[in-house]
Every structure is written in structure tokens, then in C-alpha cells.
Amino acid sequence: INDFVDEKLQGNLSELLHFNFAQLRGDRKYGARNGGSFDCDNTNLSKAIYLLVFEGVWNNMTPKSLEDGTYRGDTINTFNTAFGRPIAKGEFAAINRFKPDHRLQQRIMQFHSSYHTIGNFMVLPNARAGRHTLNTFRGTFPQWRDYIDKFVGALHQQLTEPQRGDSELFQQLVAANIKDFEPYRHQEGFELLMDKLLLNDCIDQEGKPKQLFNTVHHWDNRLTRDLYLRHINQYLDFCESFIEKRGAEMVKIL
């Protein structure tokens, strides 16, 4: 981390707050080592950050267990479900379909950069149930599609009322990673985990999960323009402040 700050940020650690990790693609020192697959939340730099910022969250998280995939970085608020994949420079499927005004398009473009910054990353245990991990299940389960409030709500349920749940596969994933989740059982443990992962903005004053978003997919043929624009304004309102605030906390810890 010190090398990166000196080489890329002119020695100014505070610049890490807004650094877009997508810029590390092709960087063998700070990006993916030895030509491995590249993912912004799983770079060599992000792994080093997890070891310091989230020290003690997962008892067996070490440089080796991050390297071998026992634990893995995850992007908290993602882009593609709400806005679509890039189809041309500066163009995304949902923008072309719903045509938001210029100001909203600028916010979307800014988020396309900021969602790959430090404040939007966390680290999770990565044991599999079948073909899935917590990371892949979050992104593909139709009722969640990477919306963080859905994951937090389901995790709260499994840690406080494990006999209940909407997804048998998610129950299996929690069970596969139970050695890591065991210290966070019951309401008090869940609140402790949210605090350690810096996810307090996802729970209310009573420690219960907030419902932050509807599960809106930009490709839904039933989606009207008004409903879509209302959703993405709500989504960006949360994500912009969450990422900035949480990133500042992480930089402070570093």
C-alpha cells in the first residue's frame, strides 16, 4: 500500500478515496498477478487493503487465504443491474433505452467510476455450495441481483432465525462458511458484523436491515421510464453518499 501511494498517488494517501481500481487492469504489481483474471475488488492492492481495514473480521483471513480464494473481495453496490453493460464509449444499455436527462447521465457516468473505488469494496468468506459462492450468488439470485440490502436482510435472517429463509442455496452457503459466521450469530453478533464491515448504513437504529431499494432490472420489459428514473435516482442518492462516507472511514483506518 505504501509503495502504491508513493508511486501512483504522489505520496498522498487521501487520494486513495477516489482512485478508480479499473485503472489497475494490466498492472502486474497492483492489479492481477501473473496474468490472472482481473476484477477491481480482487486486485493485489485491494487484498492488501482488506488485511488492514478488515483485520479481525474473519479469524482465518491472511495473505495466503486471500490469495488462494478462501476469502474474496466483493463490490457492494454494482452497476450493471441498474444501468447495463457498456455498449459503446460513454453509452450503456439502460441510458439508451430510458434516455435520462443530461444531469442524470452525468451522475451515472460518475458512478461508473466511483463504484470501483475503495468505499464500495468489502471482503467475504468464499466457500462454495455447489457452483456458487456468496459473491456469485449475490449477483445472480433473481430476487437480489447484487442489491446490498437484500443480501444484508437475508444474512440477518440466517444469523438470527436460521430456520427461515427464501433461498435454500443461501442457507447452504452460510452453512459452508459457518466457521466465519459463527461469532456473529444472534442480533448482537449481526450488529457487530455490520460494524466491522462498515455496513452500518444498511441497518436502522434498532440494528434491523433497511429496505433500501426495489429489485429493479434495467432489462425488465415491464419497466416504465418514470419507474426506472425514480429507482436510479434513489439508488444513486444512497450509493454516492455511502461510498464517499465509507471510503473516508477506510482511508482513516489506513
Accessible surface in RSA format (square Angstrom, percent):
REM  Atomic radii and reference values for relative SASA: ProtOr
REM  Chains: A
REM  Algorithm: Lee & Richards
REM  Probe-radius: 1.40
REM  Slices: 20
REM RES _ NUM      All-atoms   Total-Side   Main-Chain    Non-polar    All polar
REM                ABS   REL    ABS   REL    ABS   REL    ABS   REL    ABS   REL
RES ILE A   1    45.39  25.8  16.22  12.1  29.17  70.3  16.22  11.7  29.17  79.2
RES ASN A   2   119.92  82.7 116.43 112.5   3.48   8.4  26.49  63.7  93.43  90.3
RES ASP A   3    77.29  54.1  74.93  74.6   2.36   5.6   9.47  22.3  67.82  67.6
RES PHE A   4     0.32   0.2   0.32   0.2   0.00   0.0   0.32   0.2   0.00   0.0
RES VAL A   5    11.57   7.6  11.57  10.5   0.00   0.0  11.57  10.1   0.00   0.0
RES ASP A   6    96.49  67.6  77.80  77.4  18.68  44.2  24.77  58.3  71.72  71.5
RES GLU A   7    96.78  55.6  64.78  49.0  32.00  76.2  40.62  78.6  56.16  45.9
RES LYS A   8    93.30  45.5  73.87  45.3  19.42  46.2  29.06  26.2  64.24  68.4
RES LEU A   9    11.86   6.6  10.74   7.7   1.11   2.8  11.32   8.0   0.53   1.4
RES GLN A  10   152.89  85.5 120.01  87.7  32.88  78.3  70.72 150.5  82.16  62.3
RES GLY A  11    46.84  57.8   0.00   N/A  46.84  57.8  16.83  46.2  30.01  67.2
RES ASN A  12    66.12  45.6  61.11  59.1   5.01  12.1  19.89  47.9  46.22  44.7
RES LEU A  13    55.94  31.2  52.21  37.4   3.73   9.4  52.21  36.7   3.73  10.0
RES SER A  14    63.94  54.0  56.17  75.0   7.76  17.9  44.20  94.1  19.74  27.7
RES GLU A  15    90.52  52.0  84.57  64.0   5.95  14.2  15.42  29.8  75.10  61.3
RES LEU A  16     0.37   0.2   0.37   0.3   0.00   0.0   0.37   0.3   0.00   0.0
RES LEU A  17    28.50  15.9  26.43  18.9   2.07   5.2  26.43  18.6   2.07   5.6
RES HIS A  18   118.60  64.8 101.80  70.8  16.79  43.0  77.36  79.7  41.24  48.0
RES PHE A  19    23.59  11.8  18.45  11.4   5.14  13.4  23.59  14.3   0.00   0.0
RES ASN A  20    25.67  17.7  25.51  24.7   0.16   0.4   3.85   9.3  21.82  21.1
RES PHE A  21     0.21   0.1   0.21   0.1   0.00   0.0   0.21   0.1   0.00   0.0
RES ALA A  22    38.11  35.0  29.78  46.0   8.33  19.0  29.93  42.2   8.18  21.7
RES GLN A  23   122.00  68.2  89.27  65.2  32.72  77.9  41.99  89.4  80.01  60.7
RES LEU A  24     3.38   1.9   3.38   2.4   0.00   0.0   3.38   2.4   0.00   0.0
RES ARG A  25   165.72  69.6 144.59  73.7  21.13  50.3  58.39  79.8 107.34  65.1
RES GLY A  26    72.25  89.1   0.00   N/A  72.25  89.1  42.65 117.0  29.60  66.3
RES ASP A  27    31.82  22.3  23.28  23.2   8.55  20.2  17.31  40.7  14.51  14.5
RES ARG A  28   159.20  66.8 148.09  75.5  11.11  26.4  62.38  85.3  96.82  58.7
RES LYS A  29   107.67  52.5  89.58  55.0  18.09  43.1  78.43  70.6  29.24  31.1
RES TYR A  30    14.17   6.6  14.17   8.1   0.00   0.0  14.17  10.6   0.00   0.0
RES GLY A  31     0.10   0.1   0.00   N/A   0.10   0.1   0.00   0.0   0.10   0.2
RES ALA A  32    20.99  19.3  12.21  18.8   8.77  20.0  16.08  22.6   4.91  13.0
RES ARG A  33   116.10  48.7 103.92  53.0  12.19  29.0  38.29  52.3  77.81  47.2
RES ASN A  34   113.04  78.0  86.50  83.6  26.53  63.9  27.18  65.4  85.86  83.0
RES GLY A  35    69.42  85.6   0.00   N/A  69.42  85.6  38.33 105.2  31.10  69.6
RES GLY A  36    40.89  50.4   0.00   N/A  40.89  50.4  31.61  86.7   9.28  20.8
RES SER A  37   115.14  97.3  80.66 107.7  34.47  79.4  56.45 120.2  58.68  82.2
RES PHE A  38    37.14  18.6  11.13   6.9  26.01  67.7  11.16   6.8  25.99  74.4
RES ASP A  39    59.55  41.7  54.87  54.6   4.68  11.1  13.34  31.4  46.21  46.1
RES CYS A  40     6.60   5.0   5.18   5.8   1.43   3.4   0.47   1.2   6.14   6.6
RES ASP A  41     5.86   4.1   5.86   5.8   0.00   0.0   0.00   0.0   5.86   5.8
RES ASN A  42    39.95  27.6  31.50  30.4   8.46  20.4   0.77   1.8  39.19  37.9
RES THR A  43     1.15   0.8   0.29   0.3   0.86   2.0   1.15   1.5   0.00   0.0
RES ASN A  44    18.74  12.9   9.93   9.6   8.81  21.2   9.61  23.1   9.13   8.8
RES LEU A  45     4.14   2.3   1.59   1.1   2.55   6.4   4.10   2.9   0.04   0.1
RES SER A  46     0.71   0.6   0.51   0.7   0.19   0.4   0.71   1.5   0.00   0.0
RES LYS A  47    25.58  12.5  25.58  15.7   0.00   0.0   9.99   9.0  15.59  16.6
RES ALA A  48    32.91  30.3  28.64  44.2   4.27   9.7  30.92  43.5   1.99   5.3
RES ILE A  49     2.26   1.3   2.26   1.7   0.00   0.0   2.26   1.6   0.00   0.0
RES TYR A  50     0.96   0.5   0.96   0.5   0.00   0.0   0.96   0.7   0.00   0.0
RES LEU A  51    43.24  24.1  36.42  26.1   6.82  17.2  36.55  25.7   6.69  18.0
RES LEU A  52    96.38  53.7  87.90  62.9   8.49  21.3  88.14  61.9   8.25  22.2
RES VAL A  53    13.50   8.9   0.07   0.1  13.43  32.4   0.07   0.1  13.43  36.4
RES PHE A  54     0.13   0.1   0.04   0.0   0.09   0.2   0.13   0.1   0.00   0.0
RES GLU A  55   138.13  79.3 113.29  85.7  24.84  59.1  36.94  71.5 101.18  82.6
RES GLY A  56    42.99  53.0   0.00   N/A  42.99  53.0  31.64  86.8  11.35  25.4
RES VAL A  57     6.11   4.0   3.12   2.8   2.99   7.2   3.12   2.7   2.99   8.1
RES TRP A  58     3.93   1.6   0.14   0.1   3.79   8.9   0.70   0.4   3.23   5.2
RES ASN A  59   118.94  82.0  85.25  82.4  33.69  81.1  26.78  64.4  92.16  89.1
RES ASN A  60    91.63  63.2  85.42  82.5   6.21  15.0  21.69  52.2  69.94  67.6
RES MET A  61    19.68  10.2   2.58   1.7  17.11  40.7   2.58   2.2  17.11  22.7
RES THR A  62    60.45  43.0  59.22  60.0   1.22   2.9  54.90  73.7   5.55   8.4
RES PRO A  63    92.82  67.6  85.74  78.2   7.08  25.7  88.80  73.3   4.02  25.0
RES LYS A  64   153.72  75.0 146.56  89.9   7.17  17.1 116.20 104.6  37.53  40.0
RES SER A  65    12.19  10.3  11.78  15.7   0.41   0.9  12.08  25.7   0.11   0.2
RES LEU A  66     3.77   2.1   1.05   0.7   2.72   6.8   1.05   0.7   2.72   7.3
RES GLU A  67    90.19  51.8  69.15  52.3  21.04  50.1  40.22  77.8  49.97  40.8
RES ASP A  68    86.47  60.6  46.40  46.2  40.07  94.7  42.87 100.9  43.60  43.5
RES GLY A  69    27.82  34.3   0.00   N/A  27.82  34.3  22.53  61.8   5.30  11.9
RES THR A  70    65.61  46.7  56.13  56.9   9.48  22.6  45.84  61.6  19.76  29.9
RES TYR A  71     2.96   1.4   2.32   1.3   0.64   1.7   0.00   0.0   2.96   3.6
RES ARG A  72    49.25  20.7  48.26  24.6   0.99   2.4  13.17  18.0  36.08  21.9
RES GLY A  73     0.00   0.0   0.00   N/A   0.00   0.0   0.00   0.0   0.00   0.0
RES ASP A  74     7.39   5.2   7.39   7.4   0.00   0.0   0.28   0.7   7.11   7.1
RES THR A  75    11.11   7.9  10.97  11.1   0.13   0.3   6.39   8.6   4.72   7.1
RES ILE A  76     0.00   0.0   0.00   0.0   0.00   0.0   0.00   0.0   0.00   0.0
RES ASN A  77     1.20   0.8   0.55   0.5   0.65   1.6   0.65   1.6   0.55   0.5
RES THR A  78    23.24  16.5  22.13  22.4   1.11   2.6  19.23  25.8   4.02   6.1
RES PHE A  79     1.27   0.6   0.59   0.4   0.68   1.8   0.59   0.4   0.68   1.9
RES ASN A  80    49.36  34.0  47.60  46.0   1.76   4.2  21.74  52.3  27.62  26.7
RES THR A  81    15.46  11.0  14.12  14.3   1.34   3.2   4.18   5.6  11.28  17.1
RES ALA A  82     1.33   1.2   1.06   1.6   0.27   0.6   1.06   1.5   0.27   0.7
RES PHE A  83     0.00   0.0   0.00   0.0   0.00   0.0   0.00   0.0   0.00   0.0
RES GLY A  84     0.64   0.8   0.00   N/A   0.64   0.8   0.64   1.8   0.00   0.0
RES ARG A  85   168.99  71.0 165.29  84.3   3.69   8.8  55.14  75.4 113.85  69.0
RES PRO A  86    78.15  57.0  57.53  52.4  20.61  74.9  57.64  47.6  20.51 127.5
RES ILE A  87   100.88  57.4  62.76  46.8  38.12  91.9  71.53  51.5  29.35  79.7
RES ALA A  88    51.01  46.9  34.54  53.3  16.47  37.5  49.71  70.0   1.29   3.4
RES LYS A  89   207.99 101.5 173.03 106.2  34.96  83.2 125.82 113.3  82.17  87.5
RES GLY A  90    39.49  48.7   0.00   N/A  39.49  48.7  15.35  42.1  24.14  54.1
RES GLU A  91    74.31  42.7  74.16  56.1   0.14   0.3  17.47  33.8  56.84  46.4
RES PHE A  92     3.50   1.8   3.50   2.2   0.00   0.0   3.50   2.1   0.00   0.0
RES ALA A  93    34.27  31.5  27.52  42.5   6.75  15.3  30.05  42.3   4.22  11.2
RES ALA A  94     0.18   0.2   0.00   0.0   0.18   0.4   0.18   0.2   0.00   0.0
RES ILE A  95    12.91   7.3  11.46   8.5   1.45   3.5  11.94   8.6   0.97   2.6
RES ASN A  96    59.38  40.9  49.51  47.8   9.86  23.7  24.01  57.8  35.37  34.2
RES ARG A  97   101.04  42.4  69.91  35.6  31.14  74.1  52.49  71.7  48.55  29.4
RES PHE A  98     8.53   4.3   6.93   4.3   1.60   4.2   8.47   5.1   0.06   0.2
RES LYS A  99   137.49  67.1 131.06  80.4   6.43  15.3 103.10  92.8  34.39  36.6
RES PRO A 100     4.03   2.9   0.15   0.1   3.88  14.1   0.20   0.2   3.82  23.8
RES ASP A 101    94.02  65.9  81.12  80.7  12.90  30.5  46.10 108.5  47.92  47.8
RES HIS A 102   134.96  73.8 126.61  88.0   8.35  21.4  89.90  92.7  45.06  52.4
RES ARG A 103   167.27  70.2 161.84  82.5   5.43  12.9  69.58  95.1  97.69  59.2
RES LEU A 104    10.50   5.8  10.45   7.5   0.05   0.1  10.45   7.3   0.05   0.1
RES GLN A 105    60.73  34.0  60.73  44.4   0.00   0.0   3.13   6.7  57.59  43.7
RES GLN A 106    97.25  54.4  92.98  68.0   4.27  10.2  25.40  54.1  71.85  54.5
RES ARG A 107    38.28  16.1  34.34  17.5   3.94   9.4  24.27  33.2  14.01   8.5
RES ILE A 108     0.11   0.1   0.11   0.1   0.00   0.0   0.11   0.1   0.00   0.0
RES MET A 109    70.12  36.3  62.68  41.5   7.44  17.7  62.81  53.4   7.31   9.7
RES GLN A 110   112.95  63.2 108.67  79.4   4.29  10.2  43.83  93.3  69.12  52.4
RES PHE A 111     0.99   0.5   0.10   0.1   0.90   2.3   0.78   0.5   0.21   0.6
RES HIS A 112    57.04  31.2  55.21  38.4   1.83   4.7  33.00  34.0  24.04  28.0
RES SER A 113    39.73  33.6  38.85  51.8   0.89   2.0  22.42  47.8  17.31  24.2
RES SER A 114    21.73  18.4  20.75  27.7   0.98   2.3  19.26  41.0   2.47   3.5
RES TYR A 115    23.82  11.1  23.82  13.6   0.00   0.0   5.54   4.2  18.28  22.5
RES HIS A 116    33.12  18.1  33.12  23.0   0.00   0.0  19.00  19.6  14.12  16.4
RES THR A 117     4.38   3.1   4.38   4.4   0.00   0.0   3.07   4.1   1.30   2.0
RES ILE A 118     1.04   0.6   1.04   0.8   0.00   0.0   1.04   0.7   0.00   0.0
RES GLY A 119     0.31   0.4   0.00   N/A   0.31   0.4   0.00   0.0   0.31   0.7
RES ASN A 120     0.00   0.0   0.00   0.0   0.00   0.0   0.00   0.0   0.00   0.0
RES PHE A 121     2.22   1.1   2.22   1.4   0.00   0.0   2.22   1.3   0.00   0.0
RES MET A 122     0.00   0.0   0.00   0.0   0.00   0.0   0.00   0.0   0.00   0.0
RES VAL A 123     0.00   0.0   0.00   0.0   0.00   0.0   0.00   0.0   0.00   0.0
RES LEU A 124     3.52   2.0   3.26   2.3   0.26   0.6   3.26   2.3   0.26   0.7
RES PRO A 125     1.55   1.1   0.86   0.8   0.69   2.5   0.86   0.7   0.69   4.3
RES ASN A 126    24.64  17.0  18.58  18.0   6.07  14.6   0.21   0.5  24.44  23.6
RES ALA A 127    41.37  38.0  29.29  45.2  12.07  27.5  40.32  56.8   1.05   2.8
RES ARG A 128   150.03  63.0 127.08  64.8  22.94  54.6  45.57  62.3 104.46  63.3
RES ALA A 129    12.05  11.1   4.43   6.8   7.61  17.3  11.46  16.1   0.59   1.6
RES GLY A 130    72.86  89.9   0.00   N/A  72.86  89.9  44.65 122.5  28.21  63.2
RES ARG A 131   197.04  82.7 179.56  91.5  17.47  41.6  79.46 108.6 117.58  71.3
RES HIS A 132    34.46  18.8  34.46  24.0   0.00   0.0  17.95  18.5  16.51  19.2
RES THR A 133     4.42   3.1   4.42   4.5   0.00   0.0   2.92   3.9   1.50   2.3
RES LEU A 134     1.08   0.6   0.66   0.5   0.41   1.0   0.79   0.6   0.28   0.8
RES ASN A 135    32.39  22.3  27.56  26.6   4.82  11.6   3.55   8.6  28.84  27.9
RES THR A 136    56.89  40.5  50.90  51.6   5.99  14.3  56.80  76.3   0.09   0.1
RES PHE A 137     7.76   3.9   7.76   4.8   0.00   0.0   7.76   4.7   0.00   0.0
RES ARG A 138     0.95   0.4   0.91   0.5   0.04   0.1   0.56   0.8   0.40   0.2
RES GLY A 139    20.83  25.7   0.00   N/A  20.83  25.7  11.08  30.4   9.75  21.8
RES THR A 140    69.98  49.8  61.92  62.8   8.06  19.2  59.79  80.3  10.19  15.4
RES PHE A 141    31.41  15.7  28.32  17.5   3.09   8.0  31.41  19.0   0.00   0.0
RES PRO A 142    72.12  52.6  68.57  62.5   3.55  12.9  68.57  56.6   3.55  22.1
RES GLN A 143   108.28  60.5 100.79  73.7   7.49  17.8  51.65 109.9  56.63  43.0
RES TRP A 144    17.20   6.9  17.20   8.3   0.00   0.0   4.95   2.6  12.25  19.9
RES ARG A 145    67.92  28.5  67.06  34.2   0.86   2.0   0.82   1.1  67.10  40.7
RES ASP A 146    26.15  18.3  24.16  24.0   1.99   4.7   1.23   2.9  24.92  24.9
RES TYR A 147     5.47   2.6   3.58   2.0   1.89   4.9   5.04   3.8   0.44   0.5
RES ILE A 148     0.52   0.3   0.00   0.0   0.52   1.3   0.00   0.0   0.52   1.4
RES ASP A 149     5.47   3.8   1.09   1.1   4.38  10.4   0.62   1.4   4.86   4.8
RES LYS A 150    44.33  21.6  37.84  23.2   6.49  15.4  41.84  37.7   2.49   2.7
RES PHE A 151     1.02   0.5   1.02   0.6   0.00   0.0   1.02   0.6   0.00   0.0
RES VAL A 152     0.44   0.3   0.44   0.4   0.00   0.0   0.44   0.4   0.00   0.0
RES GLY A 153    24.27  29.9   0.00   N/A  24.27  29.9  18.16  49.8   6.12  13.7
RES ALA A 154    21.26  19.5  14.10  21.8   7.16  16.3  18.86  26.6   2.40   6.4
RES LEU A 155     0.55   0.3   0.55   0.4   0.00   0.0   0.55   0.4   0.00   0.0
RES HIS A 156    23.53  12.9  23.53  16.4   0.00   0.0  15.14  15.6   8.39   9.8
RES GLN A 157    41.10  23.0  40.20  29.4   0.90   2.1   6.40  13.6  34.70  26.3
RES GLN A 158     9.50   5.3   8.07   5.9   1.43   3.4   0.28   0.6   9.22   7.0
RES LEU A 159     1.50   0.8   0.16   0.1   1.34   3.4   0.16   0.1   1.34   3.6
RES THR A 160    33.11  23.5  12.30  12.5  20.81  49.6  11.88  16.0  21.23  32.1
RES GLU A 161    67.95  39.0  66.88  50.6   1.07   2.6  20.63  39.9  47.32  38.6
RES PRO A 162    63.72  46.4  55.58  50.7   8.13  29.6  55.87  46.1   7.85  48.8
RES GLN A 163   140.48  78.6 102.52  74.9  37.97  90.4  68.41 145.6  72.08  54.7
RES ARG A 164   121.10  50.8 116.40  59.3   4.69  11.2  37.48  51.2  83.62  50.7
RES GLY A 165    34.87  43.0   0.00   N/A  34.87  43.0   3.91  10.7  30.96  69.3
RES ASP A 166   145.51 101.9 106.19 105.7  39.32  93.0  30.00  70.6 115.51 115.2
RES SER A 167    13.68  11.6   5.95   7.9   7.73  17.8   7.11  15.1   6.57   9.2
RES GLU A 168   126.51  72.6 117.73  89.1   8.78  20.9  42.73  82.6  83.78  68.4
RES LEU A 169    50.40  28.1  47.02  33.6   3.38   8.5  47.74  33.5   2.66   7.1
RES PHE A 170     4.71   2.4   4.71   2.9   0.00   0.0   4.71   2.9   0.00   0.0
RES GLN A 171    56.08  31.4  51.43  37.6   4.65  11.1  11.72  24.9  44.36  33.6
RES GLN A 172    82.12  45.9  76.07  55.6   6.05  14.4  32.49  69.2  49.62  37.6
RES LEU A 173     0.00   0.0   0.00   0.0   0.00   0.0   0.00   0.0   0.00   0.0
RES VAL A 174     8.24   5.4   8.24   7.5   0.00   0.0   8.24   7.2   0.00   0.0
RES ALA A 175    61.92  56.9  49.01  75.6  12.91  29.4  52.52  74.0   9.40  24.9
RES ALA A 176    48.40  44.5  12.97  20.0  35.43  80.6  26.10  36.8  22.30  59.1
RES ASN A 177     5.66   3.9   1.96   1.9   3.70   8.9   3.70   8.9   1.96   1.9
RES ILE A 178    51.30  29.2  51.17  38.1   0.13   0.3  51.17  36.8   0.13   0.4
RES LYS A 179   177.32  86.5 158.28  97.1  19.04  45.3 104.26  93.8  73.06  77.8
RES ASP A 180    18.47  12.9  14.17  14.1   4.29  10.1   2.95   7.0  15.51  15.5
RES PHE A 181     0.14   0.1   0.14   0.1   0.00   0.0   0.14   0.1   0.00   0.0
RES GLU A 182    89.57  51.4  83.29  63.0   6.29  15.0  44.16  85.4  45.41  37.1
RES PRO A 183    69.88  50.9  41.13  37.5  28.75 104.5  53.65  44.3  16.23 100.9
RES TYR A 184     3.79   1.8   3.79   2.2   0.00   0.0   0.78   0.6   3.02   3.7
RES ARG A 185    68.47  28.7  60.94  31.1   7.53  17.9  19.35  26.4  49.12  29.8
RES HIS A 186   126.56  69.2 125.02  86.9   1.54   3.9  88.70  91.4  37.85  44.0
RES GLN A 187    50.53  28.3  47.09  34.4   3.45   8.2  44.78  95.3   5.75   4.4
RES GLU A 188   147.32  84.6 140.22 106.1   7.11  16.9  56.59 109.5  90.73  74.1
RES GLY A 189     7.88   9.7   0.00   N/A   7.88   9.7   6.25  17.2   1.63   3.6
RES PHE A 190     0.00   0.0   0.00   0.0   0.00   0.0   0.00   0.0   0.00   0.0
RES GLU A 191    65.44  37.6  62.12  47.0   3.32   7.9  13.41  25.9  52.03  42.5
RES LEU A 192    80.26  44.7  75.13  53.7   5.13  12.9  79.59  55.9   0.67   1.8
RES LEU A 193     0.37   0.2   0.37   0.3   0.00   0.0   0.37   0.3   0.00   0.0
RES MET A 194     0.24   0.1   0.24   0.2   0.00   0.0   0.24   0.2   0.00   0.0
RES ASP A 195    75.97  53.2  73.03  72.7   2.95   7.0  11.87  27.9  64.11  63.9
RES LYS A 196    71.35  34.8  59.56  36.5  11.80  28.1  41.59  37.4  29.76  31.7
RES LEU A 197     0.68   0.4   0.68   0.5   0.00   0.0   0.68   0.5   0.00   0.0
RES LEU A 198    25.94  14.4  18.30  13.1   7.64  19.2  20.65  14.5   5.29  14.2
RES LEU A 199     0.16   0.1   0.16   0.1   0.00   0.0   0.16   0.1   0.00   0.0
RES ASN A 200    67.17  46.3  59.33  57.3   7.84  18.9  29.39  70.7  37.78  36.5
RES ASP A 201    39.16  27.4  36.35  36.2   2.81   6.6  10.69  25.2  28.47  28.4
RES CYS A 202     0.22   0.2   0.00   0.0   0.22   0.5   0.00   0.0   0.22   0.2
RES ILE A 203    17.87  10.2  12.52   9.3   5.36  12.9  12.52   9.0   5.36  14.5
RES ASP A 204    59.11  41.4  48.61  48.4  10.50  24.8  27.47  64.6  31.64  31.6
RES GLN A 205   193.24 108.1 150.87 110.3  42.37 100.9  62.42 132.9 130.83  99.2
RES GLU A 206   132.76  76.2 115.52  87.4  17.25  41.1  49.55  95.8  83.21  67.9
RES GLY A 207     2.51   3.1   0.00   N/A   2.51   3.1   1.80   5.0   0.70   1.6
RES LYS A 208    89.24  43.5  89.24  54.8   0.00   0.0  41.77  37.6  47.47  50.6
RES PRO A 209    36.36  26.5  16.64  15.2  19.72  71.7  16.64  13.7  19.72 122.6
RES LYS A 210    82.14  40.1  73.69  45.2   8.45  20.1  39.26  35.3  42.89  45.7
RES GLN A 211   147.62  82.5 110.96  81.1  36.66  87.3  40.63  86.5 106.99  81.1
RES LEU A 212    26.22  14.6  19.43  13.9   6.79  17.1  22.51  15.8   3.71  10.0
RES PHE A 213     3.18   1.6   0.72   0.4   2.46   6.4   3.09   1.9   0.09   0.3
RES ASN A 214    86.31  59.5  82.39  79.6   3.92   9.4  16.56  39.9  69.74  67.4
RES THR A 215    42.79  30.4  17.01  17.2  25.78  61.4  13.80  18.5  28.99  43.8
RES VAL A 216    12.79   8.4   9.73   8.8   3.06   7.4  12.79  11.1   0.00   0.0
RES HIS A 217    35.66  19.5  34.24  23.8   1.42   3.6  22.86  23.6  12.80  14.9
RES HIS A 218    25.55  14.0  25.55  17.8   0.00   0.0  13.76  14.2  11.79  13.7
RES TRP A 219   113.51  45.6  98.40  47.6  15.11  35.5  83.49  44.5  30.02  48.7
RES ASP A 220    36.03  25.2  30.52  30.4   5.51  13.0   9.74  22.9  26.29  26.2
RES ASN A 221   141.07  97.3 114.02 110.2  27.05  65.1  30.43  73.2 110.64 106.9
RES ARG A 222   202.19  84.9 177.78  90.6  24.42  58.1  87.15 119.1 115.04  69.7
RES LEU A 223    15.26   8.5   5.35   3.8   9.91  24.9   6.79   4.8   8.46  22.8
RES THR A 224    79.86  56.8  74.07  75.1   5.79  13.8  73.82  99.2   6.04   9.1
RES ARG A 225   113.79  47.8 107.03  54.6   6.76  16.1  50.53  69.1  63.26  38.3
RES ASP A 226    97.36  68.2  91.11  90.7   6.26  14.8  22.36  52.6  75.00  74.8
RES LEU A 227    70.62  39.3  70.38  50.4   0.24   0.6  70.38  49.4   0.24   0.6
RES TYR A 228     0.61   0.3   0.61   0.3   0.00   0.0   0.40   0.3   0.22   0.3
RES LEU A 229    27.50  15.3  27.42  19.6   0.08   0.2  27.50  19.3   0.00   0.0
RES ARG A 230   152.43  64.0 143.69  73.2   8.74  20.8  74.31 101.6  78.12  47.3
RES HIS A 231     7.45   4.1   4.18   2.9   3.27   8.4   6.40   6.6   1.05   1.2
RES ILE A 232     0.00   0.0   0.00   0.0   0.00   0.0   0.00   0.0   0.00   0.0
RES ASN A 233    51.34  35.4  51.34  49.6   0.00   0.0  18.24  43.9  33.10  32.0
RES GLN A 234    87.09  48.7  80.41  58.8   6.67  15.9  32.31  68.8  54.78  41.5
RES TYR A 235     5.11   2.4   5.11   2.9   0.00   0.0   1.08   0.8   4.02   5.0
RES LEU A 236     0.00   0.0   0.00   0.0   0.00   0.0   0.00   0.0   0.00   0.0
RES ASP A 237    86.23  60.4  73.44  73.1  12.78  30.2  28.12  66.2  58.11  58.0
RES PHE A 238    32.46  16.2  26.21  16.2   6.25  16.3  32.09  19.5   0.38   1.1
RES CYS A 239     0.00   0.0   0.00   0.0   0.00   0.0   0.00   0.0   0.00   0.0
RES GLU A 240    65.14  37.4  54.31  41.1  10.83  25.8  35.01  67.7  30.14  24.6
RES SER A 241    69.81  59.0  60.15  80.3   9.66  22.3  52.11 111.0  17.69  24.8
RES PHE A 242     3.64   1.8   2.24   1.4   1.41   3.7   3.39   2.1   0.26   0.7
RES ILE A 243     9.02   5.1   8.87   6.6   0.15   0.4   8.87   6.4   0.15   0.4
RES GLU A 244    81.12  46.6  79.45  60.1   1.67   4.0  42.90  83.0  38.22  31.2
RES LYS A 245   114.84  56.0 106.89  65.6   7.95  18.9  77.09  69.4  37.76  40.2
RES ARG A 246     4.00   1.7   3.80   1.9   0.20   0.5   3.95   5.4   0.06   0.0
RES GLY A 247     0.00   0.0   0.00   N/A   0.00   0.0   0.00   0.0   0.00   0.0
RES ALA A 248    48.07  44.2  40.60  62.6   7.47  17.0  43.08  60.7   4.98  13.2
RES GLU A 249    68.69  39.4  65.52  49.6   3.17   7.5  32.78  63.4  35.91  29.3
RES MET A 250     0.21   0.1   0.21   0.1   0.00   0.0   0.21   0.2   0.00   0.0
RES VAL A 251    22.86  15.0  19.99  18.1   2.86   6.9  19.99  17.4   2.86   7.8
RES LYS A 252   182.16  88.9 151.79  93.1  30.37  72.3 104.23  93.8  77.92  83.0
RES ILE A 253    88.68  50.5  58.39  43.5  30.29  73.0  64.89  46.7  23.79  64.6
RES LEU A 254    49.17  27.4   2.38   1.7  46.79 117.6  10.66   7.5  38.51 103.6
END  Absolute sums over single chains surface
CHAIN  1 A    12692.5      10405.5       2287.0       6364.7       6327.8
END  Absolute sums over all chains
TOTAL         12692.5      10405.5       2287.0       6364.7       6327.8
